[in-house]
Amino acid sequence: MSTQNSFRNEPLLEFRREAVRAQVLRALDELRAKLPLRIAGSGAGELVSTNPANPAEVVAIAADSSRADADAAVERANAGFAAWSALAAGERATVLQRAAGLMRERRQELAALAVLEAGKPWAEADGDVCEAIDFLEYYAAGAIALEQGRPLVQLPGERNTLRYFPRGVCAVIAPWNFPLAIPTGMVSAALATGNSVVFKPAEQTPACGHAVVEALHAAGVPSDALQLLTGRDEPAKALVAHAKVQMIAFTGSVAAGLSIIRTAAEQAPGQQHIKRVIAEMGGKNCVIVDADADLDDAVPAIIKSAFGFAGQKCSAASRVLVHRDIADALNERLAGAVETLRVGPAEEFASDLSAVIDAEAQERIGAFLGGAGVEPRASAAVPAGGGHYVAPALFVDLPGDSRIVNEEVFGPVLSSERVESVEAAVALIESGAYGLTGGLFSRSPSTIDMVSRRGIVGNLYVNREITGAMVGRQPFGGGRMSGTGPKAGGPDYLLQFVEARSVSENTVRHGLVI
Amino acid sequence: MSIDGFESEVHAWGRRLAAQLPRAGRNPAALAERRMMQAMIGDPRLRAALFRFVDVRPACRDRAELVRHLHEYLEEAAIGSDGSGTARRLSSLVGRRALELPTASAAALGVAQMSHRFIAGEDAAAAASELTSLWQQGRCVTLDLLGEATLTEAEGRVYAARCADTLRELARASAEWQRNPLLEDDGLGPLPRANLSVKVSALTPHLRANAPARALEAARDQLLALLRLARDSGAHLHIDMESLDTRASITELVLELLSAPEFETGPSAGIVLQGYLTDSEEELERLLGWLREQPRATPFTIRLVKGAYWDHEVVMAAQHGWESPVFTDRRSCDRHYEHLTRRLLDARAEGLALRPAIASHNLRSLAHALAYSDHLGLAPEAIELQVLRGLGDDTAAAITAAGRRVRVYCPVGDLVAGMAYLVRRLLENTSNDSFLAAQTTGAELELLLEKP
């Protein structure tokens, strides 16, 4: 695809400049003055989102949709499919690019919304906005290229073509941790390729979900080709089970993902297709630190990967596998670095760690910590008050069967284990169920080559942090229990949203090739 | 004086300095080093391989590890190398079993020797005789304590304690030095013999590009203690500048602390201005504005450098989609450097309590500064030139011979700690834009002195 070299990521805000910080803080004040946001929608009950750093602050009040609302939305989307899919890819791309422009114009406000509703620190919130814009631009261009089809072998007397067709109604079920970027990615990939969409944002971040849909509608996506369905589990389950849903794009937990795959495999009455599921799920991401690593680089990168956004990323580092020769030095420095972390509201630039998303997450992570049986080697203080704060924790040399070592915590918890060699670390990763992201710190070209060739994870990061995949540069997604491996933001992603059709025409008439 | 007239003054100074440069070629070690530098300038892959080796060397546990790394780097450099072929030859050499151990030993030794050229000693005490010898040769010094990155509070405390020890050791050692008026008075008052350059990023692990206030809180007490010690021991404390990420923190911290009444009469202190930053003139105006208003009786030093984080700044900006904060064109950068030089010397001539220190290895930049200083009618001792130990030794000798004050920036610390510094210096030394590289490859003097 020609998009690969011309694509450029949306520039991040340069927060190291005071004027830029002042600008977003003003946007935050302006947004705050409008709270609570009221999001119109079907559904009788109310869904309330709050600021994780201050749960008393209501960010948005949205509809709590039911199964019936979900069914109605699918019917409408099914009706809207014909007109949207009939447009040329270039026309749809123009609409998506316009949506990118609208998000760009509102980028400070959107970042402020992610700060307040998801508790995302500024740099991460801005990254979320930029990634959303990137997805719109990248998939718009990718769909134009895809419309050309692919070249086939041509012999005299026949004309062979391969074209891609949209599938129909796509249900998008999105998480709260990238409340703008991930839904925008899944929704725009489906729309760019001509599908219609019913989008169910996470119950914690309906306002962010609404902002995405608002931009797309304002840009020209017809209201029945894209519908927002705010709510809890019920409407999501109804979407997955619906006979007229052709595909489901999901990002979230392993348990929810497997449940979707199970339900989608059942043929509903009247269903005339096999549902496709694209699932991005969890990880238990390891960073291997070889004996020749530069700890000056490894320590800050590990800290950022493990504790950025309080570890609430599927790409976050949760296990360090360090060569025994430098384990003591690394652990000592990691511990000291954890102690310097400052926990506080996402809206304060001085905070390193924000609050976790909600009380349930706080409890769940607390149970992991309580069950460890030992105190963490290092931690940091949390602010008093009602925020859903969890202190960062570093554990060293936990037993191999400890829950913290084996399960995805999805919080600010890191464990460090000694290994005999890089080879042993690779074997440990291979013996686990997940394969999302991973890190390697080494200064040996042959070691880097060996680990790269083993293909142990979807995204391997060498001598850098293991989070922060950029559209077009680090296509994101893993295999094994981490997901179906679609690689969001990469050249192959859109293929998941289409079906290929080939046509072979006989061009011989009366013995002549015409 | 006309512009042409001034240009001819610059050239005159350039020729005068060049004539005093020690002749290379007599000393076989210097000759070998020059050949090596030429090979590196001509073959970027070899250059990369050797940098990577220098970088990893302290992390190698044994000779076998050294050999393995060296071999891997050279092998990569040899694949598709279109340069001198040196990498290929070296690679096949290292690959031969019988040669492995001696080669590794030689390579290890080479790195150690190279680092001794740049690093004056393990600590101030170990470097004392070297500093004394520089003083006897008519040069003054500033010490810089190399170290690993400060990632923890404990590491910050260790660095602060090393700084304090160094200030005491410098004060003790320099007390015995013979008097040298050029190095000890610049017309604004006495110049301390003991001179230490400190890094705020080494004092605290709390530097955050997006939250400068955090470093202010975290480093205030440490820097305050060092300023008091410098004042009480009559030393100069210079606060170094690092990447743009930390400039706001460092500048605010230094200006805030020095504005306190307790530092009105000392210590002598200073900060750094990085000419490669496109907004460095605004930064200079801010410093001069502060200097005009602050009540300090003690002069303030501004060290003008080109800046040592060029690659970092360019890469960071490109990866984040930001406009480059540094000049990406050498001539614009050099022109800007000369402009800032004139602004600094103008401010001194206006009567501000300002000590301009022009730090460069570019003969043209130095000649320009000296010519402009003369042009303003400033006394010879009013301007200070600075060079780095190991890179600017010849230049320093030439400046001393010309009767001007030169301060040698001397890093001290162990090899592991010094690696980042060493690698940066090597990169600088052999980059295409490097003045020293041009000098090494034998560019014509008039070409080197050309107006940027």
Interface residues (C-beta under 8 A of the other chain):
Chain A: R8 N9 E10 P11 L12 E14 F15 R16 E18 R21 W122 A123 A291 D292 A293 D294 L295 D296 V299 P300 D325 R333 A335 G336 A337 E339 T340 R342 E348 F349 A350 D352 R443 S444 P445 S446
Chain B: R52 D55 V56 A59 C60 R61 E65 R68 H69 E72 Y73 E75 E76 E148 A149 L151 T152 E153 A154 E155 P205 H206 R208 A209 N210 A211 P212 A213 R214 L244 D245 A248 H320 G321 W322 A420
